[in-house]
């Protein structure tokens, strides 16, 4: 079945110097002839008049024709670049629809590029990430993912995994060979290398995901230690109300900022304490809930009052925590960053700004921001989930070898790992997942 021809406005709504209508599919040559009145050489810009069904003038501009398969979608593609007015673009689009095209779904052009083998799924997602980049580094890393940096790393893991599966499944197909995977050092070595490589890729993907989505930093602590003051100081605004009265902050306050180019979402929370006030109690509940969603928790303490030990359950297990000792100006102390038995501690003053640069540098270091991005890539939570599931399967396979279980049990775990890794680039991707991914794209992409 020949896919329908699709069309859409590929430029943002509003007025501008140039607007683009994009068309893809088998009807493109006929649409070219009908709108322009003449054919267009592939990959050559042609200044043309765009006409309606009666031959009347709609607009004039540049027509670009890309012959399949040498196009973004792998199909015949036409781009009509006219003036950027919404009425003009709507008239051009309407004419394409009259000629047999239909309006494209969000992301359908990129979806066709994926389905036609022009991009793998990770590269297709990188198109959207490049468009939506909020920082220069995020755009650069999305570009590297679009060029296949991330996909090649996944392909490398899959190649190692396939070779290991071949070796292990040979023991099932040729039992007379008497290969004992429990004692075969090459199997253990190869699996250990594969686990190490996967763990490294997960760490890099986590950094890429934080640079795409931003670092979520939750400011928490007891009441009146200066949490809201730190939010205001980092954002250079008076977004949060600051008073000497404990319990001023009763709800979550979220703010998106950039720390030298790193996107950071700061969440200020109510002071965590026992209270009989029902409104403040709800704020404390929301604060505790937010801690579980943090990439990093800043636990703020009052240098003047001294640090109070946290009670059990104040910080969820596994959440990274940095301890911020505020109000050093009152004690005439110098800002510093130290490592203690409980983790990183940063001494600063939200009032004077002393030590804030230490905190900003710490946030960047936690996100892996500022390191050499050569070979780095953008990633999504979906990618991390697939890689983590694959790693878990590899760990189970390793344990089954240690427990001297049959090769068929090890082979099954390796197959599950291969399928999980393949989800990243689209080798093993259910159709419903594809729909969710491409539905988040803009219409003309």
C-alpha positions as CSV (number, residue, x, y, z in Angstrom):
1,X,0.0,0.0,0.0
2,X,1.4,3.4,-1.0
3,X,1.5,5.8,1.9
4,X,-0.7,8.9,1.6
5,X,0.9,12.2,0.6
6,X,1.2,14.5,3.6
7,X,1.5,18.3,3.8
8,X,2.0,20.9,6.6
9,X,3.3,24.3,7.4
10,X,6.8,23.8,8.6
11,X,7.5,27.2,10.1
12,X,6.1,28.6,13.4
13,X,2.8,30.4,13.5
14,X,2.9,34.2,13.1
15,X,4.3,36.7,10.6
16,X,7.8,36.5,9.2
17,X,9.9,37.1,6.1
18,X,9.7,33.5,5.0
19,X,7.2,30.7,5.5
20,X,7.5,27.1,4.4
21,X,5.0,24.5,3.3
22,X,6.4,21.0,3.2
23,X,4.9,18.1,1.2
24,X,6.0,14.4,1.2
25,X,4.7,11.4,-0.8
26,X,4.1,10.0,-4.2
27,X,1.8,12.9,-5.3
28,X,4.6,15.5,-5.1
29,X,5.5,15.5,-8.8
30,X,1.8,16.2,-9.7
31,X,1.5,18.8,-7.0
32,X,4.6,20.6,-8.3
33,X,3.2,20.7,-11.8
34,X,-0.2,21.9,-10.7
35,X,1.0,24.7,-8.4
36,X,4.0,25.9,-10.3
37,X,2.9,25.0,-13.9
38,X,6.3,23.4,-14.6
39,X,8.6,20.7,-13.3
40,X,11.5,21.4,-11.1
41,X,15.0,19.9,-11.2
42,X,15.8,17.9,-8.0
43,X,17.9,19.7,-5.4
44,X,17.9,23.0,-7.3
45,X,16.2,26.1,-6.0
46,X,13.6,27.5,-8.5
47,X,12.0,30.9,-8.2
48,X,8.3,30.3,-9.0
49,X,4.8,31.7,-8.8
50,X,2.4,29.6,-6.7
51,X,-1.1,29.5,-8.2
52,X,-4.5,28.2,-7.1
53,X,-6.9,25.9,-9.1
54,X,-8.1,28.8,-11.3
55,X,-4.5,29.8,-12.1
56,X,-4.6,32.9,-10.0
57,X,-1.7,34.2,-8.0
58,X,-1.3,33.0,-4.4
59,X,2.4,33.9,-3.7
60,X,5.8,33.8,-5.2
61,X,9.0,32.3,-3.8
62,X,11.4,29.4,-3.9
63,X,10.4,25.8,-4.8
64,X,12.7,22.9,-3.8
65,X,12.1,19.4,-4.9
66,X,14.0,16.4,-3.4
67,X,13.6,13.1,-5.4
68,X,13.2,9.9,-3.4
69,X,15.2,8.4,-1.8
70,X,17.5,11.4,-1.5
71,X,15.3,13.4,0.9
72,X,14.7,13.8,4.6
73,X,11.7,11.4,4.6
74,X,13.1,9.0,1.9
75,X,10.1,10.0,-0.3
76,X,9.6,12.7,-2.9
77,X,9.6,15.9,-0.9
78,X,8.6,19.5,-2.0
79,X,9.2,22.6,0.0
80,X,7.4,25.8,-1.1
81,X,9.1,28.8,0.6
82,X,6.9,31.8,0.3
83,X,6.2,34.9,2.5
84,X,5.6,34.2,6.1
85,X,2.0,35.3,6.6
86,X,-0.5,32.8,8.1
87,X,-3.2,33.5,5.4
88,X,-0.7,33.0,2.5
89,X,0.6,29.8,4.0
90,X,-2.9,28.5,4.6
91,X,-3.8,29.2,1.0
92,X,-0.7,27.2,-0.2
93,X,-1.5,24.4,2.2
94,X,-5.1,24.3,1.1
95,X,-4.1,24.0,-2.5
96,X,-1.9,21.0,-1.7
97,X,-4.8,19.4,0.1
98,X,-7.0,20.0,-2.9
99,X,-4.5,18.1,-5.0
100,X,-4.7,15.0,-2.9
101,X,-2.5,15.5,0.1
102,X,-3.7,15.4,3.7
103,X,-2.6,17.3,6.7
104,X,0.4,15.7,8.4
105,X,0.2,14.5,12.0
106,X,2.7,16.0,14.5
107,X,6.1,14.5,13.8
108,X,4.9,12.5,10.8
109,X,7.7,13.7,8.5
110,X,10.3,12.5,10.9
111,X,8.4,9.3,11.5
112,X,8.5,8.6,7.8
113,X,12.2,9.2,7.8
114,X,12.6,6.6,10.6
115,X,10.3,4.1,8.9
116,X,12.1,4.5,5.6
117,X,15.5,3.9,7.2
118,X,16.8,7.5,6.9
119,X,17.2,7.8,10.7
120,X,17.0,5.4,13.6
121,X,14.7,6.2,16.5
122,X,17.4,7.9,18.7
123,X,18.3,10.2,15.8
124,X,14.7,10.9,15.1
125,X,14.2,12.0,18.7
126,X,17.3,14.1,18.4
127,X,15.6,16.2,15.7
128,X,13.0,17.3,18.3
129,X,15.7,17.8,20.9
130,X,17.7,20.0,18.6
131,X,14.6,22.2,17.9
132,X,13.7,22.4,21.6
133,X,17.2,23.0,22.9
134,X,17.3,25.7,25.6
135,X,21.1,26.1,25.8
136,X,24.0,26.1,23.3
137,X,25.5,22.9,24.8
138,X,22.1,21.1,24.6
139,X,21.8,22.0,21.0
140,X,25.4,20.8,20.3
141,X,24.8,17.4,22.0
142,X,21.4,17.0,20.3
143,X,23.3,17.6,17.0
144,X,25.8,14.9,17.9
145,X,22.9,12.4,18.6
146,X,21.4,13.4,15.3
147,X,24.7,12.5,13.6
148,X,24.6,9.1,15.2
149,X,27.0,9.4,18.2
150,X,24.6,7.8,20.7
151,X,23.3,5.2,18.2
152,X,26.8,4.0,17.4
153,X,27.4,3.4,21.1
154,X,24.2,1.4,21.3
155,X,25.2,-0.5,18.2
156,X,28.6,-1.3,19.8
157,X,26.8,-2.8,22.9
158,X,24.5,-4.8,20.6
159,X,27.4,-6.2,18.7
160,X,29.1,-7.3,21.9
161,X,25.9,-8.9,23.1
162,X,25.2,-10.7,19.8
163,X,28.7,-12.2,19.9
164,X,28.2,-13.4,23.4
165,X,24.8,-14.9,22.5
166,X,26.3,-16.7,19.6
167,X,28.9,-18.3,21.9
168,X,26.4,-19.3,24.6
169,X,23.7,-20.5,22.2
170,X,26.2,-22.7,20.5
171,X,26.2,-24.8,23.6
172,X,22.5,-25.4,23.1
173,X,22.8,-26.1,19.3
174,X,25.9,-28.2,19.6
175,X,25.9,-30.0,23.0
176,X,28.6,-32.4,21.9
177,X,31.1,-29.5,22.0
178,X,30.9,-29.6,25.8
179,X,31.4,-25.9,26.4
180,X,30.9,-25.2,30.1
181,X,29.8,-21.6,30.4
182,X,30.2,-21.7,34.2
183,X,33.9,-22.3,33.9
184,X,34.6,-20.8,30.5
185,X,36.8,-17.7,31.3
186,X,36.0,-16.0,27.9
187,X,32.3,-16.0,28.6
188,X,32.7,-14.5,32.1
189,X,35.2,-11.9,30.7
190,X,33.1,-10.9,27.8
191,X,30.0,-10.5,30.0
192,X,31.9,-8.5,32.5
193,X,33.2,-6.2,29.8
194,X,29.6,-5.8,28.5
195,X,28.3,-4.9,31.9
196,X,31.0,-2.4,32.5
197,X,30.4,-0.8,29.1
198,X,26.7,-0.6,29.8
199,X,27.2,1.0,33.2
200,X,29.5,3.6,31.5
201,X,26.9,4.4,28.8
202,X,24.2,4.7,31.4
203,X,26.3,7.3,33.3
204,X,26.9,9.3,30.1
205,X,23.2,9.0,29.1
206,X,22.1,10.3,32.5
207,X,24.3,13.4,32.0
208,X,22.8,13.8,28.5
209,X,19.3,13.5,29.9
210,X,20.0,16.1,32.6
211,X,21.4,18.5,30.0
212,X,18.2,17.9,27.9
213,X,15.6,18.1,30.6
214,X,17.5,20.3,33.0
215,X,18.8,19.5,36.5
216,X,16.0,19.4,39.1
217,X,17.3,20.8,42.3
218,X,15.1,20.7,45.4
219,X,15.9,23.1,48.3
220,X,14.9,21.6,51.6
221,X,15.6,21.9,55.3
222,X,14.1,23.0,58.6
223,X,12.1,26.3,58.7
224,X,13.8,29.6,58.6
225,X,17.3,28.4,57.5
226,X,17.3,30.5,54.4
227,X,15.9,28.2,51.7
228,X,13.9,30.9,49.9
229,X,16.8,33.3,50.2
230,X,19.0,30.8,48.3
231,X,16.3,30.5,45.6
232,X,16.2,34.2,45.2
233,X,20.0,34.5,45.1
234,X,20.5,31.8,42.5
235,X,17.7,33.2,40.3
236,X,18.7,36.8,40.9
237,X,15.0,37.6,41.6
238,X,12.7,38.1,44.5
239,X,10.5,35.2,43.5
240,X,10.1,33.9,47.0
241,X,8.8,35.8,50.0
242,X,11.4,36.0,52.7
243,X,10.6,36.9,56.4
244,X,12.0,36.0,59.8
245,X,8.8,34.1,60.6
246,X,9.2,30.3,60.5
247,X,6.9,28.6,58.1
248,X,6.5,31.5,55.6
249,X,6.8,29.1,52.6
250,X,3.9,26.7,52.6
251,X,3.7,25.6,49.0
252,X,6.2,24.5,46.3
253,X,7.8,27.3,44.3
254,X,9.4,26.3,41.0
255,X,11.7,28.4,39.0
256,X,13.6,27.6,35.7
257,X,17.0,29.3,35.5
258,X,20.3,28.8,33.7
259,X,23.5,28.4,35.6
260,X,26.2,29.4,33.1
261,X,24.2,27.7,30.3
262,X,23.0,24.7,32.4
263,X,19.2,24.5,32.6
264,X,18.2,24.1,36.2
265,X,14.7,23.8,37.7
266,X,14.9,25.0,41.3
267,X,12.1,23.9,43.7
268,X,11.7,25.7,47.0
269,X,9.8,23.8,49.6
270,X,8.2,24.4,53.0
271,X,10.4,23.9,56.1
272,X,10.2,20.3,57.2
273,X,8.9,20.0,60.8
274,X,6.0,18.7,62.8
275,X,3.2,21.2,62.8
276,X,-0.5,21.3,63.8
277,X,-1.3,23.9,61.2
278,X,-3.2,22.0,58.4
279,X,-2.0,24.3,55.6
280,X,1.7,24.1,56.7
281,X,1.3,20.3,57.2
282,X,0.2,20.0,53.6
283,X,3.2,22.0,52.5
284,X,5.5,19.7,54.4
285,X,3.8,16.7,52.8
286,X,4.4,18.2,49.3
287,X,8.0,19.0,50.3
288,X,8.7,15.4,51.2
289,X,7.1,14.2,48.0
290,X,9.2,16.5,45.9
291,X,12.4,15.1,47.4
292,X,11.8,11.8,45.7
293,X,11.8,13.5,42.3
294,X,15.0,15.5,42.7
295,X,18.2,15.0,40.8
296,X,19.9,16.8,43.7
297,X,18.7,17.9,47.1
298,X,20.2,21.0,48.7
299,X,19.7,20.5,52.4
300,X,20.1,23.9,53.9
301,X,21.3,24.4,57.5
302,X,21.7,27.5,59.6
303,X,25.4,28.1,60.4
304,X,24.4,30.4,63.4
305,X,22.0,27.9,65.0
306,X,24.3,25.0,64.2
307,X,23.4,21.9,62.2
308,X,20.7,19.7,63.6
309,X,20.8,15.9,62.8
310,X,18.1,14.9,60.3
311,X,15.6,12.5,61.6
312,X,15.0,9.2,59.7
313,X,13.0,9.5,56.6
314,X,13.6,13.2,56.0
315,X,15.6,12.4,52.9
316,X,14.7,9.4,50.7
317,X,17.3,6.7,50.4
318,X,19.4,7.0,47.2
319,X,18.8,10.7,46.6
320,X,22.0,12.7,46.1
321,X,22.3,15.4,48.8
322,X,24.5,18.5,49.2
323,X,24.6,20.2,52.5
324,X,24.5,24.0,52.3
325,X,25.5,25.9,55.5
326,X,23.9,29.3,55.1
327,X,24.3,32.7,57.0
328,X,28.1,32.6,57.2
329,X,28.1,36.4,57.1
330,X,26.7,36.5,60.6
331,X,29.6,34.5,61.9
332,X,32.2,36.3,59.7
333,X,33.2,33.0,58.1
334,X,34.7,32.4,54.7
335,X,32.8,30.5,52.0
336,X,34.2,27.0,51.4
337,X,33.4,23.6,50.0
338,X,34.4,20.6,51.9
339,X,33.9,16.8,51.9
340,X,32.7,15.3,55.2
341,X,31.6,11.9,56.2
342,X,28.0,12.7,55.2
343,X,28.9,14.2,51.8
344,X,29.7,17.6,50.1
345,X,29.2,20.7,52.3
346,X,29.1,24.2,51.0
347,X,29.3,27.2,53.3
348,X,27.8,30.4,51.9
349,X,25.7,33.5,52.5
350,X,22.5,34.0,50.5
351,X,22.4,37.5,51.8
352,X,25.8,38.7,50.6
353,X,26.3,36.2,47.8
354,X,29.5,34.9,49.2
355,X,30.0,31.3,48.2
356,X,27.2,31.2,45.6
357,X,29.8,30.6,42.8
358,X,30.9,27.5,44.7
359,X,27.3,26.3,44.7
360,X,26.9,27.1,41.0
361,X,30.1,25.2,40.1
362,X,28.9,22.3,42.2
363,X,25.6,22.1,40.3
364,X,27.4,22.1,37.0
365,X,29.8,19.4,38.2
366,X,26.9,17.3,39.4
367,X,25.3,17.4,35.9
368,X,28.6,16.8,34.2
369,X,28.3,20.2,32.7
370,X,31.5,22.0,31.5
371,X,33.5,18.8,30.9
372,X,34.8,18.1,27.4
373,X,31.6,17.3,25.5
374,X,33.5,15.6,22.6
375,X,31.6,12.3,22.0
376,X,28.8,13.3,24.4
377,X,25.2,13.1,23.3
378,X,21.7,14.1,24.4
379,X,19.5,11.4,25.9
380,X,16.0,10.9,27.2
381,X,14.5,9.1,30.2
382,X,13.2,6.5,27.8
383,X,16.7,5.7,26.8
384,X,17.8,5.4,30.5
385,X,14.9,3.1,31.3
386,X,15.8,0.8,28.3
387,X,19.5,0.7,29.2
388,X,18.8,0.1,32.9
389,X,16.5,-2.8,32.1
390,X,19.1,-4.2,29.7
391,X,21.8,-3.9,32.5
392,X,19.5,-5.7,34.9
393,X,19.2,-8.6,32.5
394,X,22.9,-8.8,32.1
395,X,23.4,-8.9,35.8
396,X,20.9,-11.7,36.1
397,X,22.7,-13.6,33.3
398,X,26.0,-13.2,35.2
399,X,24.4,-14.5,38.4
400,X,23.0,-17.5,36.6
401,X,26.4,-18.4,35.3
402,X,27.8,-18.1,38.9
403,X,24.9,-20.4,40.1
404,X,25.8,-22.9,37.3
405,X,22.3,-22.8,35.8
406,X,21.7,-24.1,32.3
407,X,22.9,-22.1,29.3
408,X,19.2,-21.7,28.1
409,X,18.5,-19.6,31.2
410,X,21.5,-17.4,30.5
411,X,20.6,-17.1,26.8
412,X,17.1,-15.9,27.6
413,X,18.4,-13.1,29.8
414,X,20.8,-12.0,27.0
415,X,17.9,-12.0,24.5
416,X,15.9,-9.8,26.9
417,X,18.9,-7.4,27.2
418,X,19.2,-7.3,23.5
419,X,15.6,-6.3,23.1
420,X,15.9,-3.6,25.7
421,X,18.9,-2.1,24.1
422,X,17.2,-2.3,20.7
423,X,14.4,-0.1,22.0
424,X,16.7,2.9,22.1
425,X,17.3,2.9,18.3
426,X,14.0,1.3,17.4
427,X,15.0,-2.2,16.5
428,X,12.5,-3.5,19.1
429,X,9.9,-0.8,19.5
430,X,6.1,-1.4,19.8
431,X,3.9,0.7,17.5
432,X,2.2,2.4,20.4
433,X,5.6,3.7,21.7
434,X,6.3,5.1,18.2
435,X,3.0,7.0,18.3
436,X,3.8,8.6,21.7
437,X,7.3,9.6,20.6
438,X,6.4,11.3,17.3
439,X,3.2,12.9,18.7
440,X,5.4,15.3,20.7
441,X,6.9,16.8,17.5
442,X,5.7,20.0,15.8
443,X,3.3,19.5,12.9
444,X,5.7,20.3,10.0
445,X,8.4,18.1,11.4
